[in-house]
């Protein structure tokens, strides 16, 4: 539901409104929807609070880091969680406003529509995984980094709008495998009492990696242009995928 709203429905509507009526109406629509959401969420009532932990924040963080340090599987999964933000999300978000007018020679609505192609792939892949789960999830994580990097290279080299849209759908399907399975595997291999700390580290890893991806992609784009940024990051992600297949046994062997 989150991905469908964030990367499928929202970008499509935003792109169409901005293209047809301008950015002013698009931002006004966003503000109005946020106000409606605030009213809806204000009616939510939660149950009683969980009993507070006796540990302070720093002590809890140290305990969580020590726990992850002692589990190679968790270390590997968290390290892989850096890849999407640095090498996928950052480069795609930075370059798409340049790719649409300068490479594809298309109107502004295609910024939103291409985002929606990726989001549609994520939603489609997530639904497919509920119907037919993959048998070797650790191996699938490594493979999706490799294939995702190769697709990003193909997207960076493409100057066809239709081909790029199809590539982004395929890219989203692969991303759905990573997004769903990395969370599932982290939770399955963590003691129940430590799940909160480990999942917090996962969130922190993801949200630290994304601005790093924006920064390095912006620098490369300013220097070499958007297509070179996509090619370089795709090649780096594919190389990491190959390295994981060759050496990350603690992740690759997970059922």
N, C-alpha and C positions, 0 to 999 in steps of 0.2 A: 504493500500500500504506500509506504514512504517513497519508494523508487518510482512507482507509477505517477505519484503526484509531483515529485521533485524533478524527474528527468523525462517524463513522457507527456503528461497533460499540461503541466505548467509551462515548459518551454514552447510547446506548440501554440497554446493560447497567446502567450506573451509575444511570440514572433509574429503571429498573424495580426494582432492588434497594433503592434509597433509599425508593421509594414503598411497597414491599411489606414491607420489614424494617427500615427506618430507616437513618439516616446512619452509625451505628456499623458495621453490617455492610458497608455500601458502602465505607467507608474501609478496613476490614479486608481486603476483597476486593482493593482497589487495592494495598494493601501487599503482600499475598501474591503478586499478579501481578508486581509490581516485583521481588520477591525471586526469582521464577522467571526473570524476564528477566535479572537480574544473573547468575544461574548459567549461563544459556544463553550470554550474551555473554562470560563469562569464558573460554569455550573457543575464542574466535576468535583466530587467530594471523595477524599481518600480515607482509608481506614486508619487505625491507630498506628503511630510511628513505631518502628522497630527499636528494641532496646539499644541504647548507644554502646559502642565498644569501649572497653577500658583503655585502649591504646590511643595515644595522640596521633595526629595526622602523620608526623614524621616517622613515628615508630611503626605505624601501619604500612607506610610506604617502604620502609626498610625491610619489613617482614615480607611484603609482596615481592620485592626485588630479590631477596634471598631465596624465596620459594621458586621463582622463575629461573634463577641462576642454577639451581640444582636439578632442573628438568630440561634436558636437551630438546625434547619435543616442543615444549612451550617456547623455548628460546628461538627455535627455528621458525615456528609459526609467527611469532611476533616480528622476527626479522623480515620475513616475507611480506608482512603487513605494511612495510615501508614502501614496497615497490609500487602499488597503485597510485599513491599520492605523488611520489617523486617523478615517476616515469610515464604515467598514463593520464591521470586527471589534470595535473599541472600543465603539461604540454598541450593537451586537447583544449582546455579552457582558454589558455593564453592565445592559441593560434586560430581558433575557429572564427573570431570576428575579422581576421585578416584573410583566411582561406576563402570565405564565402564571396567577398567582393573582388579580391585580387587574383584568385586562382580559378574559382568556379564561375566568376562573373555573374553571380546570382543576387537576388534582392535580399533585404535584411531578414525577411521571414524565414529564410533557410538556415539562419543561425539557430533559431528555435527548432526548426524541423529536423535538422541534423542531430541536435541534442536529443530530440524525441526518438530518432532512429536508434541511438544508443540505449536510451531508456526502454524502448520497446523490446529490444533484444534482452535486456536484463529481466524484464517482466516475463517474457516468453520462456527464457531459460529457467527462471525460478519455478514457473508452473510445471515445466517439463521435468524438473528434478523431483518434484513431488510425485509424479506419475511413474518415473523410472530413475531411481537413484543410481549413481555410478558406484561400482563395486570397490574401487580403490581411490579413496578420496584424497589421500596424501599425494599420490601420483598425479591425480587430476589437477591439484594446485600447482605443481611444478610445470605440467604441460600447458596450463592456461597462461602462465607467465611467458612461456616460449611462443605459443601461438598468438597471444595478445600482442607481443612485441612485433611479430612478423606482420600481423594485420595493421598495426600502426605504421610500419614501414610502407606497406602497400597503400594505405590511406594518404601518407605524406607524399608519395610519388604520383598519386592519381590527380588528374585534372578534370575528371568526369564527375558531374554531380550525382548521376544515378549510381555509378559504381561506388562512389564514396558513401552514399547512403546505405547501400547493401553491405559494404564493409563494416560500417558502424553497427548495423544490426547484428552481424556475426560477432563483432567485438563485444557487444553487450551480452550476448549469450555466453561467451567465455567468461566475462566478468561475473555473471550470475553464479557460475560454478565456484569461483574464488570467494565471492562475498558470502555465500551461504555456507560453504564447507569450512572456511577458516574459523568462523564463529563456532560452528558445531564442534569442530575438533578441539578448539581451545576449551570449551566447556566440558567436553567428555573426558579430557585428560587433566582436569583440575579438580582437586578436592572441593566438595561443596562449600566448606567454610572459607575457601580462598577465591571463589568464583568472582566475587565483587571486585577484589583487588586486581585479578588477572584481566578481567574485562575492562576495568578502568585503564590498565596499561595498554590494552589493545586500542581503546578509543584515543588515548594520548598519542600512541604511535601514529595512528591514522591522521590525526589533526596536526601533528608536528610535520609529518611528511608532505602534506598538501601545500602549505606555503613555501616549503623548500622547492617543491616542483614548480610553483609559480615563479619563484625567483630565478632558478636556473633556466627555465624556459624563456622568461622575459629577456634574460641576458643573451641567450643564444639567438633568439628571434631578432633582437636589435642588431646583432652582429651579422647573422647569416640569412635571416628570413624565416618565415613560418615552416616551409617545407623541410628545410635543413634541420630545424628543431625536432620535427616529428620523426624524421629519419634517424637522427642521432639517438633520441630517446627510445624509439622502437628497437634499434639495434642493441642498446644497453639492456633493455628489459628481456630481449630474446637471449642475450648472453647470460643473464642471471638465471633464466629458465633452464638453459643448458647446464649451467654449473650446478643447479639444484638437482637435476636429473642424474648428474654424474656423482655428486658428493654429499647431498643433503639426505643421508639415509634415514635420519630420525624423523623426517617429514615424509619422504618418498615412500616409506614402507607402511605408512598408516593405512589401516583398512577403511 
